[in-house]
């Protein structure tokens, strides 16, 4: 499940993961504006993308 190197073309959005551990995400926000507190501003859901590892697509 995890990758130690980013897929080609996805280097900017890559999060290194360890296949032996569970993956958890944290969102840190500095200086939130009123839109955050009133829930007028939302973030998109995290999506799993298909990757090719050793010729096999996951």
C-alpha positions in Angstrom: 0.0 0.0 0.0 2.8 2.5 0.8 5.3 4.1 -1.5 8.7 5.4 -0.6 9.2 7.3 -3.8 6.7 9.5 -5.6 5.0 8.5 -8.9 6.4 10.3 -11.9 4.6 13.6 -12.4 3.1 13.5 -8.8 6.1 14.7 -6.9 4.4 17.9 -5.6 1.4 16.0 -4.1 3.3 12.9 -2.8 3.0 11.9 0.8 5.5 9.1 1.8 3.9 6.1 3.5 5.1 3.0 5.1 3.3 -0.2 4.0 3.9 -1.7 7.4 1.9 1.0 9.2 -1.6 2.5 9.0 -2.0 5.8 7.2 -3.6 8.7 9.0 -4.0 12.3 7.9 -3.9 15.5 9.8 -5.0 18.9 8.6 -3.2 21.9 10.1 -4.6 25.4 9.5 -2.9 28.6 10.4 -4.9 31.8 10.8 -8.4 30.4 9.7 -10.9 32.9 8.4 -14.6 33.1 9.3 -15.4 30.9 6.3 -13.7 28.0 8.1 -15.7 28.4 11.3 -19.0 28.9 9.5 -18.2 25.8 7.3 -18.7 27.9 4.1 -15.2 26.8 3.1 -14.6 23.0 2.8 -11.8 20.9 1.6 -12.2 18.1 -1.0 -12.1 14.5 0.2 -8.8 12.6 0.0 -8.8 10.2 -3.0 -6.7 7.2 -3.6 -5.2 7.2 -7.0 -4.1 4.2 -9.1 -0.3 3.7 -9.1 1.9 1.3 -11.0 4.3 -0.7 -8.9 6.5 -3.1 -10.7 4.1 -3.4 -13.7 1.1 -4.1 -11.5 -1.6 -1.5 -11.1 -3.0 -1.0 -7.7 
